[in-house]
Amino acid sequence: MENMVDVYLFGKKYSVPDNLTIMRAMEYAGYQLVRGCGCRNGFCGACA
């Protein structure tokens, strides 16, 4: 069984597994994230 944590995205509360990154937690909650090919590898700079 996974440990769950509560996160708030745009004012709404979601329970997500505690081992996810913020990006993965957003996807787990149902958000679709569309970025360039560098995203997910830590070098596109969009989130910095």
C-alpha positions in Angstrom: 0.0 0.0 0.0 1.3 3.4 -1.0 1.6 6.3 1.5 -0.6 9.1 0.3 -0.1 12.9 0.9 -2.5 15.7 0.2 -1.5 18.4 -2.3 -3.5 21.4 -3.4 -3.5 22.3 -7.1 -5.3 25.5 -8.1 -7.2 25.5 -4.8 -8.4 21.9 -5.1 -7.2 19.1 -2.7 -5.9 15.8 -4.1 -4.4 12.7 -2.5 -1.4 11.4 -4.3 1.4 8.9 -3.6 4.2 10.5 -1.5 7.0 9.4 -3.8 5.8 11.5 -6.8 7.4 14.7 -8.2 5.2 17.8 -8.4 4.8 17.2 -12.2 3.9 13.5 -11.7 1.5 14.4 -8.9 -0.3 16.8 -11.2 -0.6 14.1 -13.8 -1.8 11.7 -11.2 -4.5 14.2 -10.3 -5.7 14.3 -13.9 -3.9 17.3 -15.3 -2.3 17.1 -18.8 1.1 18.9 -19.0 2.4 19.8 -22.4 5.9 21.0 -22.8 8.9 20.7 -25.1 11.1 17.7 -25.5 13.5 18.8 -22.7 10.9 18.7 -20.1 11.1 15.6 -17.8 14.8 15.6 -18.1 15.6 18.6 -16.0 17.1 20.8 -18.6 14.3 22.7 -20.4 14.2 25.4 -17.8 10.5 26.0 -18.0 9.9 25.3 -14.4 12.9 27.1 -13.0 
